Amino acid sequence: MNFYSLNKIAPNVTFKDAVIKGLAPDKGLYFPEKIAPLSKEFLNNIENFSNAEIAYEVIKQFVADEIPEKELKKIIEETLNFDFPMVLIEENIAALELFHGPTMAFKDVGARFMARCLGYFNKEEKTAKVTVLVATSGDTGGAVASGFLGVKGVDVVILYPSGKVSNVQEKQLTTLGKNITALEVNGTFDDCQAMVKTAFLDTELIANKNLTSANSINVARWLPQMFYFFFAYKQLKNKQKNLIFSVPSGNFGNICAGLMAHKLGLPVKHFIAATNVNDIVPNYFETGIYTPKPSKQTISNAMDVGDPSNFVRILEIFENDDGKLKEVLSSYSFTDTETEQAMKEIKEKHHYIADPHGAVGYLGLKKYGIDSNTQGVFLETAHPIKFLNVVETIIKETIDLPKQIKEVINKEKVSIKISTFDELKRFLINY
C-alpha cells in the first residue's frame, strides 16, 4: 500500500515512510492510494470477533506487509487493552465512551498505535533517532506523551497554548519527563499547529533532525480511529435501524476516520460533524467556501481549531464532490451556552455526566433529528474529569478522581515557554 500527498506534487511513499515523515515535502497530507471494502461476511458476523480481531481486519490493508502479521497483531493487542462501551442515554441515543485508556481520551488509541509502529520501524531498521513534534489543543498532548513515554529512539516535543488547556490536560503532558518535553506557547492552538507545519518545511531543521508528527495529520494516528465506529456497530442491539454518528470535531481527524470506515463498507446512514463556535466547516456547508479563521476559546477546548487539517482528507474521500459529501455528512455548530444546557439536561434527565465535547456531539444528534427507526450514537471523547472545573460548576456535583488522574494531578509541571517559530527552531536544533 502506497500513500500519496493530497497536494499531488511529492512522490508516493510506503506506510513506513508516511509514518516517519508525517507530512509530505509539498505540505500535503498523506492519503492511501486505494481503499478496498471489507467483506460483507465479516460485517454481518462482527459480533463473533474480538475488538483486536476487528481492528486487524480494518487496518491490515493500509499497513500491508511492512509490519509482519504477528507483530501487527501484537501492536493492536497492546493498543486496545481497555474497553469501549456504548451506554444508552435515552431511547435511540447512546454514548460511545472512548475515555477508558491511560489518559482518558479517545486519542490514546491513535497515539499508542503510532508509538508502537514507530518503535517497530526503529528497532527493525535501526533508523536515526526520531523527534516527534506535535501540537495539542488539549488531549493530543497527554495521549502522545503517554503513548511514546520511554520508546527507544524517539524524542517527543509537545507544543500547547498557554492558559488554554485544562489543569488535568496540562499535568498529563508536562509531568512525565524522560523523552517527553512540553513547550508552552504564548498563543492559540492554531499558532502551535502553524509552528509545527513550518518546522517540517524548514530545510535547516530537516537537515539536522529526523522530524515526524503525532497529530492526526500522521496516518498512524489518524487511521486507527476507524476502529471506534466498528466497535460501536458490533454493540448495536438492532442493526436494522439507520445508524447515525455524531462526532465532536476540532481538527476533523476522528470524523474523517468515521467516513473512512463508511468507505470500507460500515453501514452508516449519516455522520454529523458537531463543532463549537469554531464553525469553519458548518460555514463551508452553508456557503461552499472554506474560510479559516482565528480560533476562539471555548469550554470544549479540544475543538478550538480555526483551520481543521483533516477536512482536506474528507474532501478527498468524496472526490471533492460536495453533492456526494452532503449526502453522508452534515455539520452544525453550538455555543458554550447551548453546551452547558445540554450537559445539565443529560445529567438531570438521564443521570449521565457528559464532558463538554460529548455534549456537543449529543446536540448534533438532537439537531439532526432521531426517530424510532434511527439509532444515534455520539462519541464521548474524554472523561469529564479532564474538564473538572467546567463540569462540576455546571452539574453542581463533585466528581471523584480516577486513578489515571490521581497519578499525575499532584506532580510538578515542567514546561519551556516560547512565543515564536525561531525559538522553537533554536530549541529543536539544540535538543
TIPA-591834 format. One line per field, with one value per residue (C-alpha): x, y, z; residue number from 0. Coordinates in Angstrom, 2 decimals, m for minus. Layout:
east: [X, ...]
north: [Y, ...]
up: [Z, ...]
num: [NUM, ...]
END
This chain:
east: [0.00, 1.39, 0.26, 0.14, 0.24, m3.04, m1.10, m0.19, 3.41, 5.51, 6.38, 4.21, 5.57, 5.10, 3.19, 6.50, 7.70, 4.34, 4.53, 8.13, 7.67, 4.27, 3.76, 4.74, 7.51, 4.91, 2.99, 0.28, m1.30, m0.78, m3.75, m3.97, m3.89, m6.75, m9.43, m10.71, m14.13, m14.29, m16.26, m19.98, m19.48, m17.12, m19.51, m22.53, m20.73, m18.88, m20.23, m18.16, m14.86, m12.86, m12.01, m8.41, m9.54, m11.83, m9.04, m6.65, m9.15, m9.76, m6.12, m4.18, m4.61, m3.09, m0.08, 0.27, 3.39, 5.51, 4.80, 4.52, 1.13, 2.36, 3.94, 0.94, m1.43, 0.81, 0.77, m3.02, m3.40, m1.19, m3.03, m6.53, m6.08, m9.12, m12.86, m15.02, m18.52, m21.68, m24.03, m27.73, m28.58, m32.16, m34.32, m32.41, m29.44, m26.27, m22.81, m19.75, m17.23, m13.70, m12.07, m11.13, m7.47, m4.44, m5.01, m8.82, m9.21, m10.01, m6.57, m5.00, m5.67, m4.00, m1.08, m0.41, m0.71, 1.61, 4.17, 4.35, 4.61, 7.42, 9.11, 8.94, 10.40, 13.22, 14.03, 13.97, 15.71, 17.94, 17.00, 18.32, 16.61, 13.22, 11.84, 8.05, 6.77, 3.12, 0.70, m2.17, m5.39, m5.87, m5.97, m3.49, m0.53, m1.30, m2.12, 1.08, 3.18, 1.79, 1.91, 5.54, 6.93, 10.14, 10.02, 13.64, 14.98, 12.12, 12.07, 8.73, 8.24, 4.71, 3.53, 0.46, m1.23, m0.55, m3.66, m5.92, m5.87, m7.39, m5.29, m5.60, m4.64, m1.61, m0.41, m0.69, 1.69, 4.12, 4.89, 6.24, 9.85, 12.17, 11.88, 8.92, 9.34, 6.47, 6.75, 4.22, 3.35, 2.23, m0.68, m3.50, m3.62, m3.55, m0.24, 1.11, m0.06, 1.41, 4.80, 4.75, 3.88, 6.59, 9.14, 8.51, 9.27, 12.42, 15.40, 17.92, 15.78, 15.15, 18.90, 19.58, 16.56, 14.54, 11.13, 7.70, 4.27, 1.93, m1.02, m3.86, m2.10, 0.02, m1.58, m0.69, m2.53, m5.49, m6.36, m6.72, m9.59, m11.66, m11.78, m14.27, m17.03, m16.73, m16.71, m19.94, m21.56, m20.61, m22.52, m25.75, m28.77, m30.78, m28.65, m31.72, m32.10, m30.50, m27.18, m26.20, m22.88, m22.37, m18.68, m17.36, m14.97, m11.93, m9.14, m11.60, m9.40, m11.99, m14.92, m12.64, m11.78, m15.50, m16.03, m13.16, m14.95, m18.03, m15.86, m14.75, m18.39, m19.61, m23.39, m23.85, m26.68, m25.23, m22.47, m22.64, m19.56, m20.58, m18.43, m18.33, m18.29, m15.18, m17.55, m15.34, m16.85, m20.50, m19.95, m18.48, m21.65, m23.72, m21.61, m19.45, m16.40, m13.74, m12.51, m10.06, m10.41, m8.50, m9.76, m11.96, m11.56, m14.48, m15.30, m14.81, m11.20, m10.02, m12.21, m10.83, m9.41, m9.67, m8.27, m9.07, m6.22, m8.15, m11.03, m8.99, m8.92, m12.72, m12.99, m10.66, m12.84, m15.75, m13.61, m14.18, m17.85, m19.98, m23.13, m21.75, m20.31, m23.59, m25.45, m23.34, m22.20, m23.82, m22.12, m23.57, m22.03, m23.11, m22.34, m20.98, m24.42, m26.05, m23.32, m23.82, m27.58, m27.10, m24.78, m27.40, m30.17, m28.21, m27.40, m30.86, m32.97, m30.71, m28.32, m25.27, m22.31, m21.13, m17.99, m18.35, m17.25, m19.65, m22.44, m21.72, m22.00, m25.33, m26.58, m25.62, m27.93, m30.77, m30.45, m30.31, m33.35, m33.54, m36.73, m37.82, m36.18, m32.83, m30.01, m27.99, m24.52, m22.45, m18.79, m17.76, m14.18, m12.83, m13.68, m15.49, m12.70, m10.42, m12.62, m13.19, m13.85, m16.22, m18.19, m18.54, m19.67, m22.36, m23.76, m23.26, m21.70, m18.23, m16.55, m14.22, m10.71, m9.99, m6.65, m5.22, m5.68, m4.54, m1.21, m0.41, m2.52, m0.08, 3.09, 5.15, 4.58, 7.73, 7.47, 9.57, 7.89, 8.22, 6.48, 7.92, 8.95, 12.55, 12.53, 11.12, 13.77, 16.63, 15.29, 14.99, 18.46, 19.99, 17.71]
north: [0.00, 3.38, 6.80, 9.96, 13.62, 15.46, 18.31, 15.80, 17.05, 14.89, 11.26, 8.42, 6.69, 3.48, 3.28, 3.30, 6.44, 8.16, 7.45, 8.65, 11.74, 12.74, 15.49, 15.28, 17.57, 19.53, 20.29, 17.79, 15.21, 11.58, 9.54, 5.83, 5.22, 2.72, 1.67, m1.89, m2.53, m5.22, m8.37, m8.38, m11.72, m10.04, m7.15, m9.47, m11.55, m8.80, m9.88, m13.05, m11.16, m9.59, m5.90, m6.78, m9.08, m6.36, m3.78, m6.09, m6.62, m2.87, m1.71, m4.51, m3.28, 0.10, m1.34, m4.15, m6.28, m3.50, m4.88, m8.69, m10.09, m11.39, m8.04, m6.03, m8.16, m7.63, m3.85, m3.91, m6.04, m3.63, m0.61, m1.86, m3.13, m1.23, m1.10, 0.97, 0.62, 2.05, 3.49, 4.10, 7.68, 7.86, 5.97, 5.67, 7.75, 6.22, 7.46, 5.57, 6.03, 6.40, 7.52, 4.32, 4.39, 5.66, 9.39, 9.11, 10.49, 8.96, 9.87, 7.11, 4.58, 6.54, 7.62, 4.11, 2.56, 5.11, 4.85, 1.09, 1.29, 3.82, 1.72, m1.31, 0.59, 1.98, m1.45, m3.28, m0.71, 0.89, 4.28, 7.55, 8.92, 10.41, 13.60, 13.56, 17.14, 17.62, 20.49, 19.98, 21.81, 19.60, 15.81, 15.00, 16.08, 13.81, 10.83, 11.24, 11.76, 8.58, 6.56, 7.42, 7.51, 5.51, 4.43, 3.94, 6.11, 8.61, 12.05, 13.85, 17.63, 18.87, 22.43, 23.61, 27.02, 28.61, 29.02, 27.32, 23.70, 22.36, 21.76, 17.98, 18.11, 20.27, 17.94, 14.94, 16.45, 18.34, 15.88, 12.71, 13.72, 11.12, 11.54, 13.96, 17.78, 20.30, 23.72, 26.24, 28.59, 32.17, 31.92, 29.68, 26.09, 27.45, 29.15, 25.85, 23.96, 26.60, 26.29, 22.51, 22.73, 25.36, 23.13, 20.32, 22.66, 24.25, 22.88, 23.57, 21.73, 18.80, 18.54, 18.37, 16.44, 13.41, 15.02, 13.44, 14.46, 12.68, 14.92, 13.38, 14.54, 11.39, 8.32, 6.10, 8.46, 9.01, 5.60, 3.62, 5.93, 3.91, 1.18, 3.07, 3.03, m0.73, m1.29, 0.69, m1.25, m4.51, m3.43, m2.39, m4.36, m3.65, m3.40, m2.83, 0.74, 3.63, 4.33, 7.97, 9.02, 12.48, 13.27, 16.26, 17.77, 20.04, 19.02, 16.63, 13.53, 11.47, 12.25, 11.65, 8.21, 7.50, 8.39, 6.05, 3.30, 4.04, 3.80, 0.35, m0.71, 0.02, 0.51, 4.05, 6.22, 9.58, 11.38, 14.68, 16.81, 18.74, 21.78, 24.58, 28.21, 27.45, 26.86, 26.78, 23.55, 24.36, 27.64, 25.72, 23.62, 26.80, 28.84, 26.37, 28.45, 27.17, 30.15, 29.52, 31.91, 32.53, 30.04, 31.14, 29.80, 27.69, 25.23, 22.41, 23.43, 20.35, 21.61, 25.15, 24.86, 27.57, 25.59, 21.86, 19.94, 16.79, 18.40, 18.12, 14.34, 14.32, 16.14, 13.54, 10.65, 12.19, 13.12, 16.82, 16.38, 18.50, 16.67, 13.28, 14.76, 16.27, 13.00, 11.43, 14.34, 17.31, 19.83, 22.05, 24.44, 25.16, 27.86, 27.38, 28.29, 25.53, 23.11, 23.92, 23.48, 20.10, 18.94, 19.93, 18.19, 14.97, 14.87, 15.83, 13.76, 10.80, 10.71, 10.71, 13.07, 14.21, 16.21, 19.43, 17.70, 14.80, 17.30, 18.98, 15.57, 14.99, 18.35, 17.33, 14.31, 16.41, 18.97, 16.32, 14.54, 10.98, 8.89, 5.33, 3.95, 5.51, 4.69, 7.77, 7.43, 10.38, 9.98, 10.73, 11.63, 12.44, 11.72, 14.61, 14.73, 16.30, 19.40, 19.26, 22.93, 23.36, 20.15, 20.47, 24.09, 23.15, 19.96, 21.17, 17.87, 16.69, 14.10, 11.51, 11.41, 8.21, 6.52, 7.70, 11.31, 10.77, 9.59, 12.99, 15.71, 16.49, 16.21, 19.30, 20.89, 21.27, 23.33, 25.66, 28.89, 30.07, 32.66, 32.35, 29.78, 30.96, 29.97, 26.57, 26.11, 27.01, 24.60, 21.72, 22.21, 22.18, 19.42]
up: [0.00, m1.01, 0.17, m1.92, m0.96, m1.28, m2.89, m5.65, m6.08, m3.74, m4.61, m3.30, m0.19, 1.79, 5.09, 6.94, 5.19, 5.66, 9.40, 9.71, 7.52, 8.93, 6.36, 2.68, 1.37, m0.65, 2.61, 1.70, 3.99, 3.02, 1.80, 0.84, m2.91, m2.67, m0.18, m0.52, 1.12, 3.80, 3.11, 3.88, 5.63, 8.11, 8.76, 9.07, 11.70, 13.51, 16.93, 16.65, 16.55, 19.39, 19.22, 18.35, 15.54, 14.17, 14.32, 12.47, 9.62, 9.40, 9.37, 7.65, 4.06, 4.96, 6.78, 4.19, 4.67, 6.17, 9.63, 9.75, 10.75, 14.10, 15.02, 13.81, 15.88, 18.92, 18.35, 18.14, 21.28, 23.24, 21.83, 22.67, 26.23, 27.55, 26.87, 24.50, 25.99, 24.46, 27.09, 26.39, 27.33, 26.14, 23.69, 20.39, 21.61, 23.06, 24.04, 22.81, 25.62, 24.28, 27.53, 29.32, 28.27, 30.22, 29.59, 29.49, 25.95, 22.57, 21.30, 23.38, 20.60, 17.79, 19.96, 21.25, 17.79, 16.22, 19.03, 18.63, 14.83, 15.09, 17.76, 15.45, 12.48, 14.62, 16.06, 12.76, 10.59, 13.23, 11.82, 13.24, 16.34, 15.50, 17.04, 17.25, 17.04, 17.97, 18.63, 21.06, 21.85, 24.88, 24.75, 21.98, 24.10, 27.03, 24.81, 22.78, 25.92, 27.47, 24.25, 23.46, 27.01, 27.11, 23.43, 22.40, 19.61, 19.88, 21.50, 21.83, 21.79, 22.52, 21.82, 23.72, 24.08, 27.45, 29.59, 27.04, 28.19, 31.40, 34.51, 34.15, 30.47, 31.25, 34.00, 31.67, 29.15, 31.42, 34.23, 32.60, 31.90, 30.27, 26.48, 26.69, 26.58, 26.76, 25.12, 26.45, 23.59, 24.07, 21.61, 20.40, 19.16, 15.61, 16.43, 17.76, 14.68, 12.35, 14.08, 13.69, 9.98, 9.43, 11.17, 8.69, 5.81, 7.26, 5.31, 8.08, 10.65, 8.31, 7.70, 11.44, 12.77, 11.73, 12.38, 12.32, 13.62, 16.02, 15.24, 13.28, 10.13, 10.64, 9.03, 12.01, 14.37, 12.06, 10.59, 13.90, 14.84, 12.35, 14.99, 17.18, 14.60, 14.07, 17.85, 18.12, 15.28, 16.99, 20.12, 18.40, 19.61, 16.45, 13.31, 11.13, 12.36, 10.47, 12.21, 12.77, 14.30, 15.77, 16.28, 18.28, 15.74, 16.06, 13.70, 11.99, 12.24, 14.12, 11.83, 8.83, 10.24, 10.59, 6.94, 6.05, 7.99, 5.88, 2.75, 3.97, 3.97, 7.51, 7.13, 8.46, 7.14, 8.12, 10.02, 11.88, 12.50, 15.62, 16.44, 18.96, 17.78, 15.73, 12.85, 9.75, 8.39, 9.21, 7.35, 4.41, 4.25, 4.12, 1.71, m0.22, 0.75, 3.15, 5.18, 8.05, 10.99, 14.21, 16.79, 19.67, 23.20, 24.49, 27.28, 24.74, 24.21, 22.27, 19.41, 19.42, 15.91, 13.25, 10.30, 10.60, 8.97, 8.13, 6.24, 3.04, 3.57, 3.88, 0.56, m0.98, 0.27, m1.65, m4.67, m3.93, m4.84, m2.48, m3.52, m2.50, 0.68, 1.85, 1.30, 4.04, 6.26, 7.97, 10.24, 12.98, 15.49, 19.07, 21.62, 25.13, 26.49, 24.43, 25.51, 29.20, 28.88, 27.20, 30.00, 32.58, 30.64, 30.19, 33.92, 35.20, 32.81, 32.13, 35.12, 32.87, 33.14, 29.70, 29.12, 27.04, 23.83, 24.24, 24.94, 21.60, 19.94, 21.70, 20.45, 16.93, 17.12, 18.53, 15.76, 13.04, 14.47, 15.78, 15.35, 16.21, 13.06, 13.90, 16.30, 17.18, 18.68, 19.91, 20.78, 24.35, 23.52, 27.01, 30.62, 32.35, 34.93, 32.31, 32.44, 36.18, 36.91, 33.98, 34.59, 38.36, 38.05, 35.52, 37.11, 40.71, 41.72, 42.74, 40.51, 42.01, 40.59, 38.62, 39.29, 35.94, 37.08, 40.68, 39.30, 37.71, 39.32, 42.14, 40.09, 39.31, 35.92, 33.80, 30.61, 28.47, 27.37, 23.76, 21.59, 18.07, 15.49, 15.77, 19.45, 18.53, 15.83, 18.19, 20.78, 18.30, 16.81, 20.30, 21.65]
num: [0, 1, 2, 3, 4, 5, 6, 7, 8, 9, 10, 11, 12, 13, 14, 15, 16, 17, 18, 19, 20, 21, 22, 23, 24, 25, 26, 27, 28, 29, 30, 31, 32, 33, 34, 35, 36, 37, 38, 39, 40, 41, 42, 43, 44, 45, 46, 47, 48, 49, 50, 51, 52, 53, 54, 55, 56, 57, 58, 59, 60, 61, 62, 63, 64, 65, 66, 67, 68, 69, 70, 71, 72, 73, 74, 75, 76, 77, 78, 79, 80, 81, 82, 83, 84, 85, 86, 87, 88, 89, 90, 91, 92, 93, 94, 95, 96, 97, 98, 99, 100, 101, 102, 103, 104, 105, 106, 107, 108, 109, 110, 111, 112, 113, 114, 115, 116, 117, 118, 119, 120, 121, 122, 123, 124, 125, 126, 127, 128, 129, 130, 131, 132, 133, 134, 135, 136, 137, 138, 139, 140, 141, 142, 143, 144, 145, 146, 147, 148, 149, 150, 151, 152, 153, 154, 155, 156, 157, 158, 159, 160, 161, 162, 163, 164, 165, 166, 167, 168, 169, 170, 171, 172, 173, 174, 175, 176, 177, 178, 179, 180, 181, 182, 183, 184, 185, 186, 187, 188, 189, 190, 191, 192, 193, 194, 195, 196, 197, 198, 199, 200, 201, 202, 203, 204, 205, 206, 207, 208, 209, 210, 211, 212, 213, 214, 215, 216, 217, 218, 219, 220, 221, 222, 223, 224, 225, 226, 227, 228, 229, 230, 231, 232, 233, 234, 235, 236, 237, 238, 239, 240, 241, 242, 243, 244, 245, 246, 247, 248, 249, 250, 251, 252, 253, 254, 255, 256, 257, 258, 259, 260, 261, 262, 263, 264, 265, 266, 267, 268, 269, 270, 271, 272, 273, 274, 275, 276, 277, 278, 279, 280, 281, 282, 283, 284, 285, 286, 287, 288, 289, 290, 291, 292, 293, 294, 295, 296, 297, 298, 299, 300, 301, 302, 303, 304, 305, 306, 307, 308, 309, 310, 311, 312, 313, 314, 315, 316, 317, 318, 319, 320, 321, 322, 323, 324, 325, 326, 327, 328, 329, 330, 331, 332, 333, 334, 335, 336, 337, 338, 339, 340, 341, 342, 343, 344, 345, 346, 347, 348, 349, 350, 351, 352, 353, 354, 355, 356, 357, 358, 359, 360, 361, 362, 363, 364, 365, 366, 367, 368, 369, 370, 371, 372, 373, 374, 375, 376, 377, 378, 379, 380, 381, 382, 383, 384, 385, 386, 387, 388, 389, 390, 391, 392, 393, 394, 395, 396, 397, 398, 399, 400, 401, 402, 403, 404, 405, 406, 407, 408, 409, 410, 411, 412, 413, 414, 415, 416, 417, 418, 419, 420, 421, 422, 423, 424, 425, 426, 427, 428, 429, 430]
END
